[in-house]
C-alpha cells in the first residue's frame, strides 16, 4: 500500500519537526526531509511510502540477518507478549525465554563462554563488558587494573563508555568529556598492543577489546595470525580479551561468530544486532566459565549493574526463534557462499571501473575502496563514496559509505537470505552507479581544461 502525496508530505514535515535522527546530518534532514520513509519489507527488499522498492544491501544496520517480513518472528513476539510481555530479572527473578536463550548461547558461542548478561543493544553490551571487567579485577584484589585498550578504526557504540572505546576519532570528538582510562593500539598490530601494555604497566590494564572484522571502521579483516598473537599477549600479561561480535555474530561472516575463523576464544564477548535480526531490541555480554565461577566465588553482595530490559522475555523469545531460523534454513552456510559471490562480483567491478581500488570482505561483510589513482592509491580531495551511495539509492540499492579517518569506502552487508540473482542485481546497480560518478568526474575534468 502506498501513501498519497499529501500524506507523504505530512510525514516529511512531522519528521523534520519532531524526530531527531541517529547518526544523520541534521541540516540535510531539515532541508530535505527523510531520504526514505519505509513502510514494508520482504526478504532483501524494503519499500517506501511512494511504493519504491530497494535492495537493503546493509541489512539496515548490519542486523536484519534473516531478512525482512518474517511473519514467524511476529507470531513469536505476539504469543510471548500475550502470555508474559515483561517481567523484571532483578533480585534473581527470571523467565523461561531468558533462561532458554542463555543456555542456547552457551551451546553456540566460542570457547567456554557460558553465562550471559542481557542488555537492550550493542552499546549497552560494550559498556557492560568494561564494567564487568573492572569489577572482576576489584574482586580479584587488583583495583588498579581499570584501563581498556581498543584499536584505531574500531567502533564499539555511542554510549559514554562505548564512545570512549571507539577508535574512530570523530565519534569521540562529538562530545567534550570522555570517560577516562581508554587507550588505543594501532590497528591489527599485535606489537603495538604489546608495547602499549608494557608502557602503561600490565598491572593497570583491565582488558583489550576488538571486533573480529571491523564494520563501521571500513571492513577491515584481521591478518591470519593476529588474534592468536593477541590471545598470547593477553595471557602473558593477565589482560582480559573481549571480542565485540555485535556486527559479526550470528552468521554474518559465514561462521556463527567472527572469532570462529581464527580458532581463538575470548574471555568475554559482546553481541546484539543479529541475535534477533533487529525484530526486537536485545544485546548482551557472555563471560567464560572461569570468570563466571570466580565472580560467583568472590562476590559478597549484589551485582549493582542492570538494565530495566535485561532478559526481556519477548525479546529473548524472538531471539530463540531467530536462531532457529538461521540454523534450519542454513543461513550461515549461505552467508559463506553468497559472500564469495559478492566478492567475485566486486572484483569484476574492479576490473571495469577506474576508481575502484581494494576489494575486501569476509562472508556477507564486504567493501570497496575508492581511489583517484589505482597505481599510487591517491584518494580524491573529497570522498567519492557518498556520491556512489546516493546514486545507488536512486537506482534501488542501499549501501553505506565510510569516510572517517581519511577513508573512502563503500560497504555492504545484505541479509543472510540473499540469493545469486539478488547478488547479481546488487552488482549491476553498483557498477552502473560507479559508472555514473566516473562520467561526472570526466565531465568535470573536461570543463576544468
C-alpha positions in Angstrom: 0.0 0.0 0.0 1.4 3.4 -1.0 0.6 6.7 0.6 -0.9 9.8 -1.1 1.3 12.7 -2.0 -0.4 14.7 0.8 0.1 12.1 3.4 3.8 11.7 2.5 4.3 15.4 2.7 2.7 15.4 6.1 5.0 12.7 7.3 8.0 14.6 6.0 7.1 17.7 7.8 6.3 15.8 11.1 9.7 14.1 10.7 11.6 17.4 10.4 9.7 18.9 13.3 9.7 16.1 15.8 12.2 13.3 15.0 15.9 13.7 15.8 17.6 11.0 13.7 20.5 9.0 15.0 23.8 9.3 13.1 22.3 11.6 10.4 23.1 15.0 9.0 20.9 17.4 10.9 20.8 20.2 8.3 20.2 17.7 5.5 17.1 16.3 7.4 15.8 19.8 7.9 16.3 20.9 4.4 15.3 17.7 2.5 13.3 15.6 5.0 13.9 11.9 5.4 15.6 10.2 2.5 13.1 7.2 2.7 10.0 6.6 4.7 9.9 2.8 4.7 6.6 1.1 5.2 7.2 -2.6 4.3 10.0 -5.2 3.9 10.2 -8.6 2.3 13.4 -10.7 2.1 16.2 -8.4 1.0 13.8 -5.7 -0.2 12.4 -2.6 1.5 9.5 -0.5 0.2 8.9 3.2 1.0 5.8 5.3 1.2 5.9 6.1 -2.5 5.9 2.4 -3.4 9.6 2.4 -4.5 11.4 -0.9 -3.7 15.2 -1.0 -2.9 17.6 -3.8 -2.1 18.7 -3.5 1.5 22.3 -4.0 0.9 23.2 -3.2 4.5 20.6 -5.4 6.4 19.5 -2.0 7.6 22.2 -1.6 10.3 24.1 -4.9 9.7 21.4 -6.6 11.7 18.4 -8.0 9.7 20.2 -11.3 9.2 17.1 -13.4 8.4 15.6 -10.8 6.1 12.5 -8.6 6.3 8.9 -9.7 6.7 9.5 -12.8 8.8 5.9 -13.5 10.0 7.1 -16.3 12.3 9.1 -13.8 14.4 6.0 -11.5 14.7 3.9 -14.5 15.8 6.5 -15.5 18.3 6.5 -11.9 19.7 2.7 -11.9 19.9 2.5 -15.2 21.6 5.1 -14.3 24.2 3.5 -10.9 24.8 0.1 -12.5 25.2 1.5 -14.7 28.0 4.2 -12.6 29.6 5.0 -9.3 27.9 7.5 -8.2 30.6 8.8 -9.2 34.0 11.9 -7.9 35.8 15.0 -10.0 36.1 16.3 -8.0 39.1 16.6 -9.7 42.5 17.1 -13.1 40.8 13.6 -13.1 39.2 13.7 -14.9 35.9 11.6 -16.1 32.9 11.8 -19.1 30.7 12.8 -17.4 27.3 15.8 -15.7 29.0 16.9 -18.9 30.6 16.5 -20.9 27.3 18.3 -18.2 25.3 21.3 -18.1 27.8 21.6 -21.8 27.5 21.4 -21.8 23.7 24.1 -19.1 23.5 26.4 -21.2 25.7 26.0 -24.0 23.2 27.0 -22.0 20.1 29.5 -19.5 21.5 33.3 -19.8 21.0 35.4 -21.5 23.6 33.9 -21.8 27.1 31.7 -18.7 27.1 28.9 -20.0 29.3 27.0 -17.2 31.0 25.2 -14.2 29.6 24.3 -10.7 31.0 21.5 -9.4 28.8 21.2 -5.8 27.6 19.0 -3.9 25.1 21.7 -3.4 22.4 25.3 -3.3 21.4 26.4 0.0 23.1 25.0 -1.3 26.4 26.7 -4.6 25.9 30.0 -2.8 25.4 29.6 -0.6 28.5 28.6 -3.7 30.5 31.7 -5.6 29.4 34.0 -2.7 30.6 32.2 -2.5 33.9 32.3 -6.3 34.4 36.0 -6.4 33.6 36.8 -3.7 36.0 34.6 -5.2 38.7 36.3 -8.6 38.2 39.7 -7.1 38.9 38.3 -5.3 42.0 37.1 -8.7 43.3 40.5 -10.2 42.4 42.2 -7.6 44.6 43.7 -5.7 41.7 41.7 -2.4 41.5 44.5 -0.7 39.6 43.5 -2.8 36.6 41.0 -0.4 35.0 42.3 0.7 31.6 40.6 -0.6 28.5 42.6 -0.9 25.3 40.8 -0.9 21.9 42.2 -0.2 18.4 42.3 2.7 15.9 39.4 2.5 13.4 37.4 0.5 15.9 33.7 1.1 16.6 32.1 0.0 19.8 28.9 2.1 20.1 27.8 5.5 21.3 27.0 5.3 25.0 29.7 7.1 27.0 31.9 4.1 27.7 31.4 2.7 24.2 32.2 6.1 22.6 35.3 6.3 24.7 36.4 2.9 23.5 35.8 3.7 19.8 39.0 4.3 17.9 37.3 6.4 15.2 38.2 9.9 16.5 35.2 11.7 15.0 32.9 9.8 17.4 35.0 10.8 20.4 35.1 14.5 19.2 31.3 14.6 19.2 31.4 15.2 23.0 33.8 17.3 25.1 34.3 14.9 28.0 35.1 11.3 27.5 35.3 8.5 30.1 38.9 8.1 31.4 41.2 5.1 31.1 40.7 4.2 27.5 43.7 3.6 25.2 44.1 2.7 21.5 46.6 0.3 19.9 47.4 0.5 16.2 45.0 -1.4 14.0 46.0 -5.0 13.6 49.4 -4.6 15.1 49.9 -7.1 17.9 53.3 -5.5 18.5 51.6 -2.1 19.2 49.4 -3.8 21.7 52.3 -5.4 23.5 54.2 -2.1 23.6 51.2 -0.2 24.9 50.6 -2.7 27.7 54.3 -2.7 28.7 54.4 1.2 28.6 51.3 1.6 30.7 52.1 -1.3 33.0 50.2 -4.6 32.9 49.0 -4.0 36.4 46.9 -1.1 35.1 45.2 -2.9 32.2 41.8 -4.5 32.7 41.0 -5.6 29.1 41.6 -5.4 25.4 38.6 -5.3 23.1 38.5 -5.9 19.3 36.0 -6.6 16.5 36.8 -9.8 14.6 36.1 -7.8 11.4 35.8 -4.0 11.7 32.5 -3.0 10.3 31.8 0.7 10.7 35.5 1.3 10.5 35.6 0.2 6.9 35.5 -3.6 6.6 39.0 -4.4 7.9 39.7 -8.1 8.1 42.3 -9.3 10.5 45.6 -10.9 9.3 45.6 -14.7 9.7 47.7 -14.9 12.9 46.7 -11.5 14.5 44.2 -12.8 17.0 46.3 -15.8 18.1 49.1 -13.3 18.9 46.6 -11.1 20.8 45.4 -14.1 22.8 49.0 -15.0 23.7 49.8 -11.4 24.7 46.7 -11.1 26.9 47.5 -14.4 28.6 51.1 -13.3 29.1 50.1 -10.1 30.9 46.9 -11.3 32.5 44.7 -9.0 30.5 41.1 -10.0 29.7 40.4 -10.4 26.0 36.9 -9.1 24.9 35.5 -9.5 21.4 32.9 -7.2 20.0 30.7 -9.5 17.9 27.8 -7.0 17.7 28.1 -6.9 13.9 29.9 -10.2 13.2 27.8 -12.5 15.3 25.1 -14.9 14.2 26.3 -15.9 10.8 27.3 -12.6 9.3 30.9 -13.7 8.4 30.0 -17.2 7.2 30.5 -18.8 10.7 28.3 -18.5 13.8 30.7 -15.9 15.2 33.6 -14.0 13.6 36.2 -15.4 16.0 35.4 -18.9 14.8 37.5 -18.0 11.7 40.6 -17.6 13.9 40.4 -20.5 16.3 40.6 -18.2 19.3 38.3 -17.9 22.3 37.8 -14.7 24.2 37.2 -14.2 27.9 34.1 -12.0 27.2 32.0 -11.5 24.1 29.6 -8.6 23.3 26.7 -9.3 21.0 23.5 -7.7 19.7 22.0 -7.0 16.3 21.8 -10.4 14.6 20.7 -12.2 17.7 17.1 -11.1 16.9 17.8 -9.8 13.4 16.5 -6.5 14.6 13.0 -7.7 15.2 13.4 -6.9 18.9 15.9 -4.9 20.9 18.4 -7.2 22.5 22.1 -7.5 23.3 24.4 -9.0 25.9 27.8 -9.9 27.2 28.9 -13.5 27.6 31.7 -14.5 30.0 33.8 -17.6 30.3 33.1 -20.4 32.7 36.2 -19.5 34.6 35.3 -15.8 35.1 31.7 -16.8 35.9 32.9 -19.2 38.6 35.3 -16.6 40.0 32.6 -13.9 40.1 30.4 -16.3 42.0 33.0 -17.3 44.5 34.3 -13.7 45.1 31.1 -11.8 45.1 29.7 -11.0 48.6 26.8 -8.7 47.8 24.5 -7.5 44.9 25.8 -7.1 41.4 25.0 -3.4 41.1 24.6 -3.3 37.4 21.4 -3.9 35.5 19.0 -2.5 32.8 15.2 -2.5 33.0 15.0 -4.7 30.0 17.8 -7.1 30.8 16.4 -10.6 29.9 13.2 -9.1 28.3 11.0 -12.2 27.8 9.6 -11.1 24.4 13.0 -10.1 23.0 14.5 -13.4 24.2 11.7 -15.5 22.7 12.2 -13.7 19.4 15.9 -14.4 19.6 15.3 -18.1 20.1 13.1 -18.2 17.1 15.5 -16.2 15.1 18.4 -18.6 15.9 16.1 -21.5 14.9 15.5 -19.9 11.5 19.2 -19.3 11.0 20.0 -22.9 11.7 17.0 -24.6 9.9 17.5 -22.5 6.7 21.3 -23.0 6.8 21.8 -19.2 6.6 25.4 -19.4 7.9 26.4 -21.6 5.1 24.5 -19.3 2.7 26.4 -16.3 4.0 29.7 -18.0 3.3 28.6 -19.0 -0.3 26.9 -15.7 -1.1 29.7 -13.8 0.5 32.0 -15.3 -2.1 29.5 -14.5 -4.9 29.5 -10.9 -3.6 33.3 -10.6 -3.6 33.5 -12.1 -7.1 31.1 -9.5 -8.3 33.0 -6.7 -6.7 36.2 -8.0 -8.3 34.5 -7.9 -11.7 33.6 -4.3 -11.0 37.2 -3.5 -10.1 38.3 -4.8 -13.5 35.8 -2.5 -15.3 35.9 0.7 -13.2 38.8 3.1 -13.0 38.2 4.4 -9.4 37.8 1.0 -7.6 40.8 0.0 -5.6 41.0 -2.7 -3.0 38.2 -5.2 -2.6 37.8 -6.8 0.8 35.4 -8.8 3.0 34.5 -11.9 4.9 31.2 -13.6 4.5 28.5 -11.1 3.9 30.6 -8.2 5.0 32.3 -6.5 2.1 33.7 -3.2 0.9 35.5 -1.5 -2.0 38.0 1.3 -1.7 37.6 4.3 -4.0 40.8 5.9 -5.3 41.8 8.6 -7.7 44.8 6.7 -9.0 45.0 2.9 -8.9 48.8 2.9 -9.1 49.6 5.4 -6.3 46.4 4.7 -4.3 45.9 8.5 -4.2 42.5 9.5 -2.9 40.2 12.2 -4.2 40.3 15.5 -2.4 36.7 15.0 -1.4 35.5 11.4 -0.8 33.5 9.9 -3.7 31.9 7.0 -1.8 29.0 9.2 -0.5 28.1 10.2 -4.2 28.2 6.5 -5.2 25.9 5.6 -2.3 23.5 8.3 -3.2 23.4 7.2 -6.8 22.9 3.6 -5.8 20.0 4.5 -3.7 18.4 6.3 -6.7 18.9 3.1 -8.7 17.5 0.8 -6.0 20.3 -0.3 -3.7 21.1 0.8 -0.2 24.7 0.6 0.8 26.9 2.7 3.0 30.0 5.0 2.8 32.9 5.1 5.3 34.9 8.3 5.1 36.2 8.7 8.7 39.9 8.6 9.3 40.8 9.6 5.7 39.0 6.6 4.2 36.8 6.4 1.1 35.0 3.0 1.2 31.6 1.7 0.1 30.4 -1.1 2.3 27.8 -3.9 2.0 26.2 -6.4 4.4 22.9 -7.8 2.9 20.6 -10.2 4.7 21.9 -13.7 5.0 18.9 -14.9 3.0 20.2 -13.3 -0.2 20.5 -15.4 -3.3 22.6 -15.4 -6.5 20.1 -13.4 -8.6 19.8 -10.8 -5.9 23.6 -10.5 -5.6 23.8 -10.1 -9.4 21.2 -7.3 -9.2 23.3 -5.6 -6.4 26.4 -5.8 -8.5 24.6 -4.4 -11.6 23.2 -1.4 -9.7 26.6 -0.7 -8.0 28.5 -1.0 -11.3 26.1 1.4 -13.0 26.2 3.8 -10.1 30.0 3.9 -10.2 30.0 4.5 -13.9 27.7 7.5 -13.4 30.1 9.0 -10.9 33.1 8.3 -13.2 31.3 10.0 -16.1 30.6 13.0 -13.8 34.3 13.2 -12.9 35.3 13.0 -16.5 33.0 15.9 -17.4 34.4 18.0 -14.5 37.9 17.3 -15.7 37.0 18.4 -19.3 35.3 21.5 -18.0 38.4 22.4 -15.9 40.6 22.1 -19.0 
